[in-house]
Amino acid sequence: MVTIRKKFTNEPLPEFIERLQTGQALLSDSPENVVEVVGILKSYGVVIDAYSINLNYIAEHQFLVFFPFFKYFNGEVSFQKLLRHWWHDRINFEYAEYCMKGMMWHGGGGLDTYLDTKEFQERAKAVITAKFKNNPLILGINQLFPDFLTEQLRVSAYYTGLGQFWRVMADIFLSLSDRYDKGEIKSIAQIVDHIKAGLVENASKPITYTVKVREKLYEIIPEDVGLTFLADTAIPYVEAVFFRGTPFHGTVSYNAQAYQISPDQSRFQYGALYADPLPIGGAGIPPTLLMQDMRHYLPEYLHEIYRRSLRGEDDLRVQICMTFQKSMFCVTTAAILGLAPHPIDTKDPSQEKANRVYFAKWMSRLETSRLLDVNK
């Protein structure tokens, strides 16, 4: 007897659902794609390593500071560094804050839930009282506006949440580059497996937050709250930055009467997987900052590919953005496969069907993304 696999109709992007069901990546496998993805993730790993260090520094040392003029200096202030800062000869930490604000605005996950609990408010009150016990003016303002300083600590919690997330991802991407240099990584599937293994290995890594006030430690997010890397930072990050994002100034109208921006945040499609690379470099386009940062750390083998392109280095940031989107579809594949309800290699028909329904839901969200473009 010949077994005929049941055909599914009216599914979004059925070709990519088939790929996922067989454990393949959303990005097609080719030597060129492997080189580009590994190279850009090497650069990205270096950049988010710096982002992570700064975000954690701000959370731990600049909390409840109303005018943190030197928050990007990581505690090392000098006149030479100040000149470099004004000349913008530095990492653009503003992009890290842009991502942090996007995560906080879209919410989701246990971190978002915890920051609205009574337990957090009590811990925040203890820190605020200790920080300003000799400042009656600020304590008086806090009495008039009781949520003002608490909200500042919520922001600080997102600083450290994203900082700890990027710390893990930087290690994953940099170790991927090391393995590629050793000849261990030769396919897109191996890239996805490496990222997925890193996500799984760190899935239950605790997310905590402790600050010091006058030599005394205060736990704002203690370990027993149960916040973890995957559920409470990784998934909200993918949702906020990869999928939803925020509309870029100058590309759509913020006029409410123009109806160019949906009032429903869940329908936002401005994330990294949807963004048009062509405006990169224009005013008001936050990812330009990231592309500018990554251009400084491109491996030579990737930089050489860009030099040989049609426009050479004239559109370098656009080329970096296009490659970066390819890499983010690999990261998205790892997340989708890692969160599948059943094993990918299952032979149980009911489990296969459940997986397919799960994959179809993801593909319905990616129908208007750059998925088809990166596979051309």
C-alpha positions as CSV (number, residue, x, y, z in Angstrom):
1,M,0.0,0.0,0.0
2,V,1.1,3.5,-0.7
3,T,0.7,5.9,2.2
4,I,-0.5,9.3,1.0
5,R,0.2,12.1,3.4
6,K,-2.8,14.3,4.1
7,K,-2.7,17.6,2.3
8,F,-3.5,20.7,4.2
9,T,-5.2,23.6,2.5
10,N,-5.6,27.3,3.4
11,E,-2.4,27.3,5.4
12,P,-0.1,30.3,5.5
13,L,3.3,29.7,3.9
14,P,2.9,25.9,3.7
15,E,6.4,25.4,2.3
16,F,7.9,26.8,5.5
17,I,5.5,24.8,7.7
18,E,6.9,21.7,6.0
19,R,10.4,22.9,6.7
20,L,9.7,23.3,10.4
21,Q,7.9,19.9,10.6
22,T,11.1,18.3,9.4
23,G,13.3,20.3,11.7
24,Q,14.7,22.6,8.9
25,A,15.3,26.3,9.2
26,L,13.2,29.2,7.9
27,L,16.3,30.4,6.1
28,S,17.4,28.2,3.1
29,D,20.7,26.4,3.5
30,S,23.6,27.6,1.3
31,P,27.3,28.3,1.8
32,E,26.7,32.0,1.3
33,N,24.0,32.1,4.0
34,V,26.1,30.2,6.4
35,V,29.0,32.7,6.0
36,E,26.7,35.7,6.3
37,V,24.8,34.5,9.3
38,V,27.8,33.4,11.3
39,G,29.7,36.5,10.4
40,I,26.9,38.9,11.4
41,L,26.2,37.0,14.6
42,K,29.9,37.3,15.5
43,S,29.6,41.1,15.1
44,Y,26.2,41.2,16.9
45,G,27.6,39.1,19.8
46,V,30.4,41.7,20.4
47,V,27.9,44.6,20.3
48,I,25.3,43.0,22.6
49,D,28.1,42.0,25.0
50,A,28.8,45.7,25.3
51,Y,25.1,46.5,25.5
52,S,24.6,43.9,28.3
53,I,27.5,45.3,30.4
54,N,26.1,48.8,30.1
55,L,22.4,47.9,30.8
56,N,23.4,46.0,33.9
57,Y,25.7,48.9,35.1
58,I,22.8,51.3,34.7
59,A,20.4,49.0,36.6
60,E,22.9,48.5,39.5
61,H,24.5,51.9,39.8
62,Q,22.3,54.5,38.2
63,F,18.9,53.4,39.7
64,L,16.9,56.3,41.1
65,V,19.3,58.8,39.6
66,F,17.2,61.6,38.0
67,F,19.9,63.0,35.7
68,P,22.3,60.1,34.8
69,F,24.6,62.2,32.6
70,F,27.3,59.5,32.7
71,K,25.2,56.4,32.5
72,Y,26.9,55.2,29.2
73,F,30.4,55.4,30.8
74,N,30.1,52.3,33.0
75,G,31.7,54.1,35.9
76,E,34.8,55.1,34.0
77,V,34.6,58.9,33.4
78,S,37.5,60.8,31.7
79,F,37.8,63.9,29.5
80,Q,39.1,61.8,26.6
81,K,36.1,59.4,26.9
82,L,33.8,62.4,27.1
83,L,35.2,63.8,23.8
84,R,34.7,60.4,22.1
85,H,31.2,60.3,23.5
86,W,30.4,63.8,22.0
87,W,32.0,62.8,18.7
88,H,29.9,59.6,18.7
89,D,33.1,57.5,18.4
90,R,31.5,54.9,20.6
91,I,29.0,52.1,21.0
92,N,25.4,53.5,20.5
93,F,23.9,52.4,23.8
94,E,20.8,54.4,22.9
95,Y,19.7,51.4,20.8
96,A,19.9,49.1,23.8
97,E,17.5,51.5,25.7
98,Y,15.2,51.6,22.6
99,C,14.9,47.8,22.8
100,M,14.4,47.9,26.6
101,K,11.6,50.5,26.2
102,G,10.0,48.4,23.6
103,M,10.0,45.3,25.9
104,M,8.5,47.4,28.7
105,W,5.8,48.9,26.6
106,H,4.7,45.7,25.0
107,G,5.0,43.7,28.3
108,G,4.4,40.0,28.6
109,G,6.1,37.3,30.6
110,G,6.6,36.9,34.3
111,L,8.8,40.1,34.7
112,D,5.9,42.3,33.5
113,T,3.5,40.5,35.9
114,Y,5.8,40.7,38.9
115,L,6.4,44.4,38.5
116,D,2.7,45.0,39.2
117,T,2.6,42.9,42.4
118,K,2.3,44.1,45.9
119,E,5.6,42.3,46.7
120,F,7.5,44.4,44.2
121,Q,6.0,47.6,45.5
122,E,7.0,46.7,49.1
123,R,10.6,46.0,48.0
124,A,10.7,49.1,45.9
125,K,9.4,51.2,48.9
126,A,12.2,49.8,51.1
127,V,14.9,50.8,48.5
128,I,13.4,54.3,48.0
129,T,13.3,54.9,51.7
130,A,16.9,53.8,52.1
131,K,18.1,55.8,49.1
132,F,16.4,59.1,50.1
133,K,16.2,58.8,53.9
134,N,18.2,62.1,54.2
135,N,16.4,63.9,51.5
136,P,13.0,65.2,52.8
137,L,12.3,67.0,49.5
138,I,12.3,63.7,47.4
139,L,10.4,61.8,50.1
140,G,7.8,64.6,50.1
141,I,7.5,64.4,46.4
142,N,7.2,60.6,46.7
143,Q,4.3,61.1,49.1
144,L,2.5,63.4,46.6
145,F,3.2,61.1,43.6
146,P,3.6,57.6,45.2
147,D,4.1,55.7,42.0
148,F,6.8,58.0,40.5
149,L,9.9,56.5,42.0
150,T,8.4,53.0,41.9
151,E,8.0,53.4,38.2
152,Q,11.7,54.3,37.9
153,L,12.6,51.0,39.6
154,R,10.3,49.2,37.1
155,V,12.4,50.7,34.3
156,S,15.6,49.7,36.1
157,A,14.2,46.1,36.4
158,Y,13.8,46.0,32.6
159,Y,17.3,47.4,32.2
160,T,18.7,44.4,34.1
161,G,16.2,41.9,32.5
162,L,17.4,42.8,29.0
163,G,21.0,43.0,30.2
164,Q,20.9,39.5,31.5
165,F,19.1,38.2,28.4
166,W,21.7,39.7,26.1
167,R,24.5,38.4,28.3
168,V,23.4,34.8,27.5
169,M,22.8,35.6,23.8
170,A,26.2,37.2,23.4
171,D,27.9,34.1,24.7
172,I,25.8,31.9,22.4
173,F,26.7,33.9,19.3
174,L,30.4,34.3,20.1
175,S,30.7,30.6,20.8
176,L,29.0,29.9,17.4
177,S,31.7,32.0,15.7
178,D,34.4,30.1,17.6
179,R,32.9,26.7,16.4
180,Y,32.7,28.0,12.8
181,D,36.4,29.0,13.0
182,K,37.2,25.5,14.0
183,G,35.3,24.0,11.1
184,E,32.4,22.6,13.2
185,I,29.6,24.7,11.7
186,K,28.9,24.2,8.0
187,S,25.1,24.5,7.6
188,I,22.2,26.6,8.6
189,A,20.7,23.6,10.4
190,Q,23.8,23.4,12.6
191,I,23.6,27.2,13.3
192,V,19.9,26.7,14.4
193,D,20.8,23.7,16.5
194,H,23.6,25.6,18.3
195,I,21.3,28.5,19.1
196,K,18.5,26.2,20.2
197,A,20.9,24.2,22.4
198,G,22.0,27.5,24.1
199,L,18.4,28.6,24.7
200,V,17.5,25.2,26.2
201,E,20.6,25.1,28.3
202,N,19.9,28.5,29.8
203,A,16.1,28.3,29.8
204,S,15.8,28.0,33.6
205,K,18.6,30.5,34.4
206,P,17.2,32.8,37.1
207,I,16.7,36.5,36.5
208,T,17.4,38.4,39.7
209,Y,18.0,42.0,40.6
210,T,19.9,43.3,43.7
211,V,21.0,46.9,44.4
212,K,23.3,48.3,47.1
213,V,22.4,51.4,49.1
214,R,24.9,52.5,51.7
215,E,26.6,49.1,51.8
216,K,23.4,47.3,52.3
217,L,22.0,44.9,49.6
218,Y,18.3,45.1,48.7
219,E,16.7,42.4,46.6
220,I,14.3,43.9,44.1
221,I,13.8,40.7,42.2
222,P,14.8,37.8,44.5
223,E,15.5,34.4,43.0
224,D,12.5,32.8,44.8
225,V,10.2,34.9,42.6
226,G,11.0,32.3,39.9
227,L,11.7,34.5,37.0
228,T,13.8,32.7,34.3
229,F,15.7,33.5,31.2
230,L,13.5,31.8,28.5
231,A,10.0,32.5,29.7
232,D,10.4,35.9,31.2
233,T,13.0,37.6,29.1
234,A,13.7,35.7,25.9
235,I,10.1,35.2,24.8
236,P,9.0,38.8,25.6
237,Y,12.0,40.0,23.8
238,V,11.2,38.1,20.6
239,E,7.6,39.3,20.8
240,A,8.5,42.9,21.4
241,V,11.6,43.3,19.2
242,F,11.3,40.6,16.5
243,F,7.6,40.9,15.9
244,R,5.9,44.0,17.2
245,G,8.5,46.7,17.5
246,T,7.5,50.3,17.3
247,P,6.8,52.4,14.1
248,F,9.8,54.4,13.0
249,H,9.4,58.2,12.9
250,G,9.2,59.5,9.3
251,T,8.0,56.2,7.8
252,V,4.4,56.3,9.0
253,S,2.2,59.1,10.3
254,Y,1.7,59.4,14.1
255,N,-1.4,61.5,13.4
256,A,-4.3,59.6,15.0
257,Q,-6.6,60.7,12.2
258,A,-4.4,59.2,9.6
259,Y,-5.0,55.7,11.0
260,Q,-1.6,54.5,9.9
261,I,-0.8,52.9,13.3
262,S,-3.1,50.3,14.7
263,P,-4.4,51.1,18.2
264,D,-4.0,47.4,19.0
265,Q,-0.4,46.7,20.1
266,S,-0.9,43.0,19.3
267,R,-1.3,43.8,15.6
268,F,2.0,45.8,15.4
269,Q,4.3,44.5,12.7
270,Y,7.2,46.8,13.0
271,G,9.8,44.4,14.4
272,A,13.1,43.2,13.1
273,L,11.5,40.5,11.0
274,Y,9.3,43.0,9.1
275,A,11.5,46.1,8.7
276,D,12.4,47.3,5.3
277,P,16.2,47.5,5.1
278,L,16.2,50.4,2.7
279,P,15.5,53.3,5.2
280,I,18.5,52.2,7.3
281,G,20.7,55.2,7.7
282,G,17.8,57.7,7.7
283,A,16.9,60.0,10.5
284,G,14.6,58.5,13.2
285,I,15.4,54.9,12.2
286,P,16.7,53.3,15.5
287,P,18.2,50.1,13.9
288,T,20.6,52.4,12.1
289,L,22.4,52.7,15.4
290,L,22.8,48.9,15.7
291,M,24.0,48.6,12.1
292,Q,26.5,51.4,12.7
293,D,27.8,49.5,15.8
294,M,28.0,46.2,14.0
295,R,30.0,47.6,11.1
296,H,32.9,48.2,13.4
297,Y,33.2,44.5,14.3
298,L,32.5,42.7,11.0
299,P,34.8,39.7,10.5
300,E,37.0,40.3,7.5
301,Y,35.5,37.4,5.5
302,L,32.0,39.0,5.8
303,H,33.3,42.6,5.2
304,E,35.0,41.3,2.0
305,I,31.6,40.0,0.7
306,Y,30.1,43.4,1.2
307,R,33.0,45.1,-0.6
308,R,32.5,42.9,-3.7
309,S,28.8,43.8,-3.8
310,L,27.2,46.1,-6.5
311,R,27.6,49.3,-4.5
312,G,30.6,48.3,-2.4
313,E,30.5,50.0,0.9
314,D,28.2,52.8,-0.2
315,D,25.2,51.0,1.3
316,L,27.0,49.0,3.9
317,R,24.4,49.6,6.6
318,V,21.6,48.3,4.3
319,Q,23.6,45.2,3.5
320,I,24.3,44.6,7.2
321,C,20.6,44.9,7.9
322,M,19.7,42.4,5.2
323,T,22.2,39.9,6.6
324,F,21.0,40.6,10.1
325,Q,17.4,39.8,9.2
326,K,18.7,36.4,7.8
327,S,20.3,35.7,11.1
328,M,17.2,36.7,13.1
329,F,15.1,34.2,11.1
330,C,17.6,31.6,12.3
331,V,17.1,32.7,15.9
332,T,13.4,32.7,15.4
333,T,13.6,29.2,14.0
334,A,15.5,28.0,17.1
335,A,12.8,29.6,19.3
336,I,9.9,28.1,17.4
337,L,11.4,24.6,17.3
338,G,12.4,24.8,21.0
339,L,8.9,25.8,22.1
340,A,7.1,23.2,19.9
341,P,4.5,21.2,21.9
342,H,5.8,17.8,20.8
343,P,9.2,16.5,19.5
344,I,9.9,17.3,15.9
345,D,10.7,13.7,15.0
346,T,7.5,12.3,16.6
347,K,5.7,9.6,14.7
348,D,2.4,10.0,16.6
349,P,-0.2,11.4,14.1
350,S,-2.0,13.4,16.7
351,Q,1.3,15.0,17.9
352,E,2.3,15.7,14.3
353,K,-1.0,17.5,13.8
354,A,-0.6,19.5,16.9
355,N,2.8,20.6,15.8
356,R,1.5,21.6,12.4
357,V,-1.2,23.7,14.0
358,Y,1.4,25.3,16.2
359,F,3.7,26.0,13.2
360,A,0.8,27.4,11.2
361,K,0.1,30.0,13.9
362,W,3.6,31.2,13.7
363,M,3.5,31.4,9.9
364,S,0.3,33.3,9.9
365,R,2.2,36.0,11.8
366,L,5.1,35.9,9.3
367,E,3.1,36.2,6.1
368,T,3.9,39.9,5.8
369,S,7.4,39.6,7.1
370,R,10.7,39.6,5.1
371,L,10.7,35.8,5.1
372,L,10.3,35.4,1.4
373,D,12.7,38.2,0.6
374,V,15.6,36.7,2.7
375,N,15.1,33.4,0.8
376,K,15.4,34.8,-2.7
